[in-house]
Amino acid sequence: MSVSHATMKTVTYYLKVSSSSSPEFIDITDE
């Protein structure tokens, strides 16, 4: 359970950083 929770937090953090650092990449992914 710990691993899953930690992974979820890491993914969420990574997504936040990615969207803040490369909005274009997120836009392409969304499209």
C-alpha positions in Angstrom: 0.0 0.0 0.0 2.8 2.4 0.9 4.4 2.0 -2.5 1.1 2.7 -4.3 0.4 5.8 -2.3 3.9 7.1 -2.8 3.7 6.4 -6.5 0.4 8.3 -6.8 1.9 11.3 -5.0 5.0 11.1 -7.2 2.8 10.9 -10.4 0.7 13.8 -9.2 3.7 15.9 -8.4 5.3 15.0 -11.8 2.2 16.0 -13.6 2.1 19.3 -11.8 5.7 20.0 -12.7 5.3 18.9 -16.3 2.2 21.0 -16.8 4.0 24.0 -15.3 7.2 23.4 -17.1 5.9 22.2 -20.5 2.3 23.3 -21.1 2.8 22.6 -24.8 3.5 18.9 -24.1 0.4 18.6 -22.0 -1.6 20.3 -24.7 -0.4 17.8 -27.3 -1.2 14.9 -25.0 -4.7 16.3 -24.4 -5.2 16.6 -28.1 
